[in-house]
């Protein structure tokens, strides 16, 4: 049987009413199914463009879990201990459960935006989502360099931003009441008088 040349693609409608796009890489077909024909057209356009740029069958089947597992061991060597642990928890608790099984080449701005919205709906705080975005942005940069995505889609999405709370400053009466209730007020008098940071005070 003659193999189809790489980059050839087609779209058709299934009996269920959904749409399916087909593309050929290295003589084998890969597919994508969606509820809207436009989504399949967009997928096919992106995929055929990636094929022209050298996307292989193995790369097309690479899941985002695999990319994360490849990227993070390299990245963590450049992070401080607390940040390293924070990134690891973000990956395991949020990113992998939602995006990990998706083929990396099939990640889109819409999927990432839906992911952020789902986190918000679950009550995840804006600061946590901001860190999720930072991790995704770094990993997708890595995926783009490897030719697994057409570009870093994370730059095209809206990220919920933490609301900055106005700093509450104690008045003299509140400071006096606090000092009256601590066993060693000298340390705290120094803190209130100088405004030094905790590390400077402890030093």
C-alpha positions in Angstrom: 0.0 0.0 0.0 1.3 3.4 -0.9 1.9 5.7 2.1 0.3 9.1 2.1 2.9 11.9 2.1 3.4 13.8 5.4 1.3 16.9 5.8 -1.8 15.6 3.9 -5.0 16.2 5.9 -8.7 16.0 5.8 -11.9 16.8 7.9 -15.1 14.9 8.0 -18.3 14.6 10.1 -19.0 11.6 12.2 -22.4 10.0 12.7 -22.5 11.3 16.2 -22.5 14.9 14.8 -18.9 15.6 15.9 -16.1 16.4 13.5 -12.8 14.6 13.0 -9.6 15.9 11.4 -6.9 13.6 10.0 -3.3 14.4 9.3 -0.5 12.2 8.0 2.9 12.0 9.5 5.6 9.6 8.4 3.0 7.7 6.4 0.7 7.2 9.4 -2.4 9.1 10.4 -3.1 11.0 13.5 -6.6 12.3 14.4 -8.4 15.0 16.4 -12.1 15.0 17.2 -14.1 18.1 18.3 -17.7 19.3 18.4 -17.1 22.2 16.0 -15.7 22.0 12.5 -13.7 25.2 13.0 -11.8 23.6 15.9 -10.8 20.7 13.6 -9.8 23.2 10.9 -7.6 25.1 13.4 -6.1 21.9 14.6 -5.3 20.7 11.1 -3.8 24.0 10.1 -1.5 24.0 13.1 -0.6 20.4 12.7 0.2 20.5 9.0 2.3 23.6 9.8 4.2 21.7 12.4 4.7 18.8 10.1 6.2 21.1 7.5 8.6 22.3 10.2 9.7 18.7 11.0 7.2 17.3 13.4 7.7 13.5 13.7 5.2 10.8 14.6 6.9 10.2 17.9 6.8 13.9 18.8 3.1 14.1 17.7 2.3 11.4 20.3 4.2 13.1 23.1 1.9 13.9 26.0 2.3 16.9 28.2 3.1 14.7 31.1 6.2 13.5 29.2 7.2 17.1 28.5 6.8 18.1 32.1 8.9 15.1 33.2 11.6 16.1 30.8 11.6 19.8 31.6 11.3 19.9 35.3 14.5 18.0 36.3 16.5 20.5 34.2 14.6 23.5 35.5 14.7 22.5 39.2 18.5 22.8 39.3 18.1 26.5 38.8 15.5 27.0 41.5 15.8 27.6 45.2 14.5 24.9 47.6 11.2 26.5 48.4 10.4 27.4 44.8 11.5 23.9 43.6 9.0 22.3 46.0 6.3 24.8 45.1 6.7 24.1 41.4 6.7 20.3 42.0 3.4 20.6 43.9 1.8 22.8 41.2 2.8 20.3 38.6 1.5 17.2 40.5 -1.6 18.8 42.1 -2.9 21.0 39.2 -1.2 20.7 35.8 -0.8 16.9 35.4 -4.4 16.0 36.5 -5.9 18.5 34.0 -3.5 18.7 31.1 -1.1 15.8 31.5 -2.7 13.2 29.2 -3.2 15.7 26.3 -0.9 15.4 23.3 1.4 18.4 23.7 0.9 19.5 20.1 -2.9 19.6 20.8 -2.6 22.2 23.6 -4.2 25.5 22.6 -4.9 28.9 24.2 -8.5 27.8 24.6 -7.6 24.7 26.5 -5.3 26.6 28.8 -7.9 29.3 29.4 -10.5 26.7 30.2 -8.0 25.1 32.6 -7.6 28.4 34.5 -11.3 28.9 34.6 -11.8 25.5 36.0 -9.3 26.2 38.7 -11.1 29.4 39.6 -14.4 27.6 39.7 -12.9 25.1 42.2 -11.9 28.0 44.5 -8.2 28.0 43.7 -6.7 31.3 44.6 -5.5 33.8 42.0 -1.9 33.7 43.3 -1.8 29.9 42.9 -3.1 30.2 39.3 -0.5 32.8 38.7 2.2 30.3 39.7 0.5 27.6 37.6 0.8 30.0 34.6 4.5 30.7 35.4 5.2 26.9 35.3 3.2 26.4 32.2 4.9 29.3 30.4 8.3 27.9 31.2 7.4 24.3 30.1 5.8 25.5 26.9 8.9 27.5 26.0 10.8 24.2 26.3 8.2 22.4 24.2 8.4 25.1 21.6 12.2 24.8 21.3 11.7 21.1 20.8 9.2 21.7 18.0 6.3 20.1 20.0 4.1 23.2 19.8 3.8 25.9 17.2 4.4 28.6 19.8 4.1 29.2 23.5 0.3 29.4 23.8 0.5 30.5 27.4 1.3 34.0 26.3 -2.1 34.4 24.7 -4.3 33.7 27.7 -5.7 35.9 30.4 -4.3 35.1 33.9 -6.3 36.0 37.0 -4.2 38.4 39.1 -4.1 38.5 42.9 -5.9 41.4 44.4 -3.4 43.5 46.3 -4.7 44.2 49.8 -4.1 47.6 51.4 -1.6 47.4 54.2 -3.1 47.8 57.6 -1.0 49.9 60.0 -1.5 49.9 63.7 -2.0 53.1 65.6 -0.2 54.0 68.9 -3.0 52.5 71.0 -2.9 49.1 69.2 0.9 49.0 69.4 0.8 49.7 73.2 -1.8 47.0 73.7 0.3 44.5 71.8 3.5 45.3 73.7 1.6 45.0 77.0 0.7 41.4 76.1 4.1 40.0 75.0 6.6 38.5 77.5 9.7 40.2 75.9 8.6 43.6 74.5 12.1 44.9 73.9 12.4 42.9 70.6 9.1 44.2 69.4 9.8 47.8 70.5 12.9 47.7 68.3 10.9 46.3 65.4 8.2 49.0 65.7 10.8 51.8 66.2 13.1 50.9 63.2 10.8 49.1 60.7 13.6 46.5 60.1 12.7 43.3 58.4 12.6 40.0 60.3 16.0 38.8 59.0 17.6 42.0 60.0 16.1 41.9 63.5 17.2 38.3 64.0 20.7 39.1 62.8 
